[in-house]
Amino acid sequence: MDKIDIIGGGLAGCEAAHYLSKRGFNVNLFEMRPNRYSGAHTTDLLGELVCSNSLKSEQLDSAAGLLKAELRLMDSFFMRIAELSRVRAGSALAVDRLIFAKLATEEITRDPNITLIRKVVEEVGENFTIAATGPLSDETLLHKLFKDETLHFVDAISPVIAADSINFDLAFFADRYAKAEADYLNLPLNKSEFELFYDALIHADRATPHPFEDEAVFERCMPIESLAARGRETLLYGPMKPVGFKDYFPETLYAVVQLRAENQERTAYNIVGFQTRLKQQDQREVLRLIPALTQAEILRYGSIHRNSYINAPDILNHQRLNDKVFIAGQLAGVEGYLESMAAGISAAMEAEAVIKKLPVVNFPHLTAFGALQRHLAGEFADKYQPGSFHFGMLPHEKIKGRAERKKFYYSRAVEAMKKFIGA
Ligand SMILES: Cc1cc2nc3c(=O)[nH]c(=O)nc-3n(C[C@H](O)[C@H](O)[C@H](O)COP(=O)(O)OP(=O)(O)OC[C@H]3O[C@@H](n4cnc5c(N)ncnc54)[C@H](O)[C@@H]3O)c2cc1C
């Protein structure tokens, strides 16, 4: 059986390795850490989640819920690992990122069909190769593979706070709209506290500009200070919206900051939607204006990164760059943890089809996998940009009520995927 090289032991690379190993292929999995680190990875573990520890909603009327359901049907490696490393997060699937990455590393290392090689790969070799080097790919390999054809966007990471530095007397546990268990820690602000926070935020210093600062910032990862600069009210309709908590502080509640547990012991909390590129000292000073955080110890500061991706519709055929090289994960232009996992599995399936001289896989158009495949073909936008899965990518059906329509899309997609895999 042909040996397959996979470059990058992140979400897409490990999914691809796991898929191919199960089918009896021998895989060399190359990971550059600890020899070289991206600006966002901090460990040498495989499958490190670089920002949020959430794999988003589990609900049947959510796009992330559907994508997870399809990943499970496809026997996703990381969906199984996520169950084992789960932390409480209401209706979302969130994980203890350290346990998640440790379990992934242990399983991959134990797999007799996978050889893990710690090396910065600068060019592809003779074997069939899946490049899954992610948005923070080492540049030398990118230049060799794509010349000057890579594109970029900018996004940012949220800070993480030590639990024992939070004033829990000024916080409350609740799920917005009480849809699920009260797992989120909410930090309320009244109007004058919000005004103070807001003024400090928009006047705070940003980190020394990188050469890439004038590039496009990805809308969903917009730094909090950039959102705030759009207007005094913007945060109140975004990450600080005070809605869904009518039983708590009804008189004075003006804004809310939400925190999600970072680990199973709940010794650290991630601030939801607070990605930032402020200077570290300014981050500390601004966050400490939130009443429950006046003594906050910041375990990980927010930061900003340039992400690379390729113009997949122009240079790939499905996920194939040429007869030997396939592109997986976010480098191909999907966006998000779940999407990267899916685009790891689909790249592996395509490599398998090419090696075995089988027809190339087309996922059913009613599924999230099918929608992502069509996104990579450039079907949804004139200007290609990294894309996450959403229900608008599925064929429309006239059904009254948004929630009902989404549930219908969910069931229709799951059925189509089951049929596709013969389940
Ligand atoms: C700063 C930042 C924050 C993000 N936050 C979120 C978030 O909160 N939620 C979300 O859903 N998505 C987020 N994303 C988007 C994205 O889903 C993740 O980056 C995801 O990890 C991408 O998966 P991947 O497998 O394509 O790449 P990665 O998981 O980054 O894996 C790529 C791997 O390849 C290795 N590598 C790179 N170059 C080489 C080389 N030449 N040789 C050998 N190894 C190499 C890297 O070390 C890494 O381990 C974020 C992205 C970034 C950059």
Ligand as a Chemical Component Dictionary entry (heavy atoms), coordinates in Angstrom:
data_LIG
# 
_chem_comp.id                   LIG 
_chem_comp.type                 NON-POLYMER 
_chem_comp.pdbx_formal_charge   0 
_chem_comp.three_letter_code    LIG 
# 
loop_
_chem_comp_atom.comp_id 
_chem_comp_atom.atom_id 
_chem_comp_atom.alt_atom_id 
_chem_comp_atom.type_symbol 
_chem_comp_atom.charge 
_chem_comp_atom.model_Cartn_x 
_chem_comp_atom.model_Cartn_y 
_chem_comp_atom.model_Cartn_z 
_chem_comp_atom.pdbx_ordinal 
LIG C1  C1  C 0 -5.197  32.943 15.986 1  
LIG C2  C2  C 0 -6.317  32.054 15.564 2  
LIG C3  C3  C 0 -7.451  31.910 16.351 3  
LIG C4  C4  C 0 -8.493  31.055 15.940 4  
LIG N1  N1  N 0 -9.576  30.893 16.732 5  
LIG C5  C5  C 0 -10.566 30.062 16.370 6  
LIG C6  C6  C 0 -11.680 29.836 17.247 7  
LIG O1  O1  O 0 -11.753 30.387 18.335 8  
LIG N2  N2  N 0 -12.663 28.999 16.831 9  
LIG C7  C7  C 0 -12.604 28.360 15.637 10 
LIG O2  O2  O 0 -13.529 27.592 15.315 11 
LIG N3  N3  N 0 -11.547 28.530 14.797 12 
LIG C8  C8  C 0 -10.532 29.368 15.133 13 
LIG N4  N4  N 0 -9.455  29.563 14.310 14 
LIG C9  C9  C 0 -9.507  29.025 12.967 15 
LIG C10 C10 C 0 -9.102  27.573 12.670 16 
LIG O3  O3  O 0 -10.211 26.791 12.736 17 
LIG C11 C11 C 0 -7.992  26.968 13.429 18 
LIG O4  O4  O 0 -6.832  27.676 13.115 19 
LIG C12 C12 C 0 -7.790  25.462 13.114 20 
LIG O5  O5  O 0 -6.874  24.988 14.043 21 
LIG C13 C13 C 0 -7.318  25.170 11.696 22 
LIG O6  O6  O 0 -7.062  23.798 11.561 23 
LIG P1  P1  P 0 -5.894  23.254 10.618 24 
LIG O7  O7  O 0 -5.727  21.822 10.876 25 
LIG O8  O8  O 0 -6.152  23.713 9.239  26 
LIG O9  O9  O 0 -4.585  24.037 11.126 27 
LIG P2  P2  P 0 -3.838  23.889 12.538 28 
LIG O10 O10 O 0 -4.739  23.326 13.549 29 
LIG O11 O11 O 0 -3.193  25.219 12.786 30 
LIG O12 O12 O 0 -2.711  22.806 12.236 31 
LIG C14 C14 C 0 -1.627  23.059 11.390 32 
LIG C15 C15 C 0 -0.414  22.335 11.948 33 
LIG O13 O13 O 0 0.629   22.341 10.983 34 
LIG C16 C16 C 0 1.866   22.599 11.614 35 
LIG N5  N5  N 0 2.751   23.140 10.585 36 
LIG C17 C17 C 0 2.651   24.324 9.931  37 
LIG N6  N6  N 0 3.593   24.425 8.972  38 
LIG C18 C18 C 0 4.308   23.262 9.018  39 
LIG C19 C19 C 0 5.422   22.760 8.277  40 
LIG N7  N7  N 0 5.963   23.445 7.277  41 
LIG N8  N8  N 0 5.929   21.535 8.588  42 
LIG C20 C20 C 0 5.370   20.802 9.590  43 
LIG N9  N9  N 0 4.311   21.237 10.334 44 
LIG C21 C21 C 0 3.780   22.447 10.039 45 
LIG C22 C22 C 0 1.486   23.558 12.740 46 
LIG O14 O14 O 0 2.440   23.558 13.775 47 
LIG C23 C23 C 0 0.137   22.995 13.196 48 
LIG O15 O15 O 0 0.267   22.026 14.197 49 
LIG C24 C24 C 0 -8.392  30.380 14.704 50 
LIG C25 C25 C 0 -7.246  30.526 13.932 51 
LIG C26 C26 C 0 -6.215  31.331 14.363 52 
LIG C27 C27 C 0 -4.971  31.424 13.538 53 
# 
loop_
_chem_comp_bond.comp_id 
_chem_comp_bond.atom_id_1 
_chem_comp_bond.atom_id_2 
_chem_comp_bond.value_order 
_chem_comp_bond.pdbx_ordinal 
LIG C1  C2  SING 1  
LIG C2  C3  SING 2  
LIG C2  C26 DOUB 3  
LIG C3  C4  DOUB 4  
LIG C4  N1  SING 5  
LIG C4  C24 SING 6  
LIG N1  C5  DOUB 7  
LIG C5  C6  SING 8  
LIG C5  C8  SING 9  
LIG C6  O1  DOUB 10 
LIG C6  N2  SING 11 
LIG N2  C7  SING 12 
LIG C7  O2  DOUB 13 
LIG C7  N3  SING 14 
LIG N3  C8  DOUB 15 
LIG C8  N4  SING 16 
LIG N4  C9  SING 17 
LIG N4  C24 SING 18 
LIG C9  C10 SING 19 
LIG C10 O3  SING 20 
LIG C10 C11 SING 21 
LIG C11 O4  SING 22 
LIG C11 C12 SING 23 
LIG C12 O5  SING 24 
LIG C12 C13 SING 25 
LIG C13 O6  SING 26 
LIG O6  P1  SING 27 
LIG P1  O7  DOUB 28 
LIG P1  O8  SING 29 
LIG P1  O9  SING 30 
LIG O9  P2  SING 31 
LIG P2  O10 DOUB 32 
LIG P2  O11 SING 33 
LIG P2  O12 SING 34 
LIG O12 C14 SING 35 
LIG C14 C15 SING 36 
LIG C15 O13 SING 37 
LIG C15 C23 SING 38 
LIG O13 C16 SING 39 
LIG C16 N5  SING 40 
LIG C16 C22 SING 41 
LIG N5  C17 SING 42 
LIG N5  C21 SING 43 
LIG C17 N6  DOUB 44 
LIG N6  C18 SING 45 
LIG C18 C19 SING 46 
LIG C18 C21 DOUB 47 
LIG C19 N7  SING 48 
LIG C19 N8  DOUB 49 
LIG N8  C20 SING 50 
LIG C20 N9  DOUB 51 
LIG N9  C21 SING 52 
LIG C22 O14 SING 53 
LIG C22 C23 SING 54 
LIG C23 O15 SING 55 
LIG C24 C25 DOUB 56 
LIG C25 C26 SING 57 
LIG C26 C27 SING 58 
# 
